[in-house]
Amino acid sequence: MMKLLTIKIIKFIFIPFGLIYQVMRIKNKEIVILMYHRVNIIQKELCVTEENFKRQLAYLKKKNYNIISLDLAVNMIRTGEIKKKSIVLTFDDGYEDFYTNAWPLLKQYGYSSIAYIVPGYIESSRVFPWDKDLGESRLMNWSQIIALNQFGLVSFGSHSQNHYDLDKLDCKCVEYELGRSKQIIEEKLGKEIKHFSYPRGIYTQLHKRIVQDMYDTGVLIFDGDPLTNTLSTDSLMRLKRIPVQRSDGYLLFVARIKGWLVMEEILKRFFSKH
């Protein structure tokens, strides 16, 4: 609890710097891509509570944010017709609580989203390394994924076959991780899979070239390129996402989507390079 409080205090300290940054920067029309992982009570920073998720969606609705699919976002970029206050909701890893907790709320609001899934873990006893303390990685099964796909509001992307760190693999293995996952998801869902999420946001120029051969987009985390009206086609392979975190709660979620927590982003970029 003390750690969570400390993180919150630091984030509130960041807000004045973010306000100044937003006033001074050159503003282009931008589609914000939010990154979620879990909607659950589990005590992890990349897991938001169901109550906070409800409040976050209610805020987006109240303030008339335009929640769109990634396909529509890409089309807006290509045509140059970006609507203000547009947001794409993404979910990584394919946890079952997306189906049980997030999806009913998304359905209630009629909001589109995309879930990036890992076929090598689905309907298996495998546990993601960061879930070892939990003893399990409870993911959606194929029946649940197919049901969501048939409803229409949820689209699916690849998060690789086995969620390996791509920088630790040779070119042939990377091609397998991207190609095999795409093949399996397409066979299960009967539609083309166009979007990829880099495991743990790890990215190199080699990865980008391979992704470009197989997908329309590749998404990272803070160090990607913002989805703006000045974006190049090449940059679609390394799109920036903004992670929504447990410590954000409601007020800091509002600050996050307004860009007031940009100092957190700058610091993470700096320390990742040193």
Secondary structure, DSSP 8 states (H G I E B T S, - for coil): -HHHHHHHHHHHHHHHHHHHHHHHS----EEEEEEE-EESS-S-TTEE-HHHHHHHHHHHHHTT-EE--HHHHHHHHHHT---TTEEEEEEEETBHHIIIIIHHHHHHHT--EEEEE-TTTTTS----GGGTTTT---B--HHHHHHHHHHSSEEEEE--SS---GGGS-HHHHHHHHHHHHHHHHHHHTS---EEE-GGG---HHHHHHHHHH-SEEE-STTSB-EETT--TGGGGSB--EE--GGGTTHHHHHHHTTTTHHHHHHHHHHHT-
